[in-house]
């Protein structure tokens, strides 16, 4: 694990067998395929790691979480949650990893190690149920959510290399 306190950790969260709940992992894979990241940006497959994410979070200077976020808006709508809004929204979502993530964030906050520059980016899910694919509306918005992550990194001063998929097919 790095001790570079400028390090930005981008964690894709979710469970791929629970429909739209797997969004964070799908977007993470898309980002890894489509973009080139500077060395200070680390992409992490958080899956359902639970408390095992604590050292990863505590070692970050900045934290971006990617997840399906139930904010009570129409399915596929982009949702951005700042640091102080995370526990309230994450606590209400029913998902195999959600309770663990809330506990991890709460413990990091209690220990004073939750990066103050923490944000969750995601989409309102259409369906969280046993199935191995995202709903059509959420799947069709994956590239836009990935671009929101890239823009978030750029706002923080971390420039991501252009869209690699287009270059590969050019």
N, C-alpha and C positions, 0 to 999 in steps of 0.2 A: 504494500500500500504506500502511496506517495505521501510525502510530508510537504508538498508544494501547496502553500496556503492560497495561491492564486487559482488552484485547480477548481474547475467547474465540473460537477458531476450531473449527468443527465440520466435519470433512471426511468426506464420503461417498466410500468407495473401492469399486473393483471394475470388472468388465468385463461389460457387459450381454449379451454374446454367449456367456458361459460359465455359464449357468444361475444357480445360487445365488450365484456369485461377484459378481453384479450387485447383491446385497442392499444394500450401502451407498448406492448411487445411488438405488435405489427408496425407501429410507427417507428419504434427503435430500429427494427430490421430495415425498414424503408430508408431511414436516415443513414444507416451503415452502408447501404448499397448506393445511394444517390449522392452523397456528399463526402467531402474530405474535411476532416476536423483538425484544428491545430493541436499540438501536443498537450496543452493544458486542459483540453476538454476530453473527459472520459465518458463513454457511453456504457451504461451498466444495465444488464438484463436483471431487473428486480423480481420478475415473476411473482412468486409467492414466498419470497425469502423470509419475510417477517423480521424477527429480531436480528437475524444475520445481517440486515442492512445497516444496523447501528454504526459499526466502524466505518463503513463506506460514507455514510452521512456525516459522521463526526470529523472525518478527514477532509471534507470539502470546504472550500471557501464560499462557493455558491452552489445552489442546488436547484435543479429543474426536474420536476416530477411530471411524467406523461401518463395519463390514465383516463379511463371513462369516468366522468364525474356527473353524478345525478344532482343537478341544480334545479330541476323542475321546469326546464325549458324544452322547446321542441327538439326531438331527436336529431342529432347531427349538428346542433348548434355549438359553436366554439365557446368554451368556458375557461376563464383565467381566474385562479384563486391566489391572492397574495398570502404571504406568510401568516398574517393574523386571522385569516378566514379558513385556513386548512382544517383544523380539527372539527369545526362545526359541520362542514360539508362531508368530510370523510367519515365522520361518526355515523351519519345517517344512511350510508350506502351499504347495501347487503352484498357481500362478496367474500369469497374465502380468504383473500389477503387483506381486506380492508381493516378489520379490527387490529391485526398485527401492525399494519402501517400506522394507524392512529397511535398505538402504544409506542412504537418506535419513535415517532415524532414527539410525543409527549415526554418520553424519557430523555431524548436529546435536548429538548427545551429545558427540562428540569436540571440536567447536568450542565446547561449553558453552552452546549456544543452544536445546537441546531443553527446552521448558517442563517444569519439575519436576512440574507438575500435568497430566500427560498420562495419558489412559485410552483404552482401546479397548472399545467396546461392540458386541456382535454376536450372531449366532446360529450354532449349529452347522449347517453346510450339509448337505443331503441328497445333492445332486448338483452336481458341478462338471464340466460337459461342454458341448460346443457345442450351445447352444439359447438362444432369445431370451426365456425366461421362467423365473421362479423355480419351484421345486418347490412343490406345494400346501402342504405343512407349513410351509415357510419363508414363503411368500406370506401365509398366514393369520395369521402372527405379526408382520407388519410394524407394525400399529398398536401392539402392545405394546412393540416395540423402540423405536418413536418416543416412546412415553410414558416409557420408561427414559431416553432422551436428555433429555427435558424435565425429568424428576426430577433427573438429574445436574446440569443447569444450575441448577435451584432450590437444590440442596444447596450450590452454589457461589455463591449469592446473585444469580443472574440469573433474574428472573421472566419467564416466557413467557406471552403472552396466551393465554387459553383456546382451546378447540377450535373453530376457525373453520368447519370443514365443517358441524358441527351448526347453527351460527348461520345459515349460508348457506341451509340447507334448512329452517329453522324458520319 
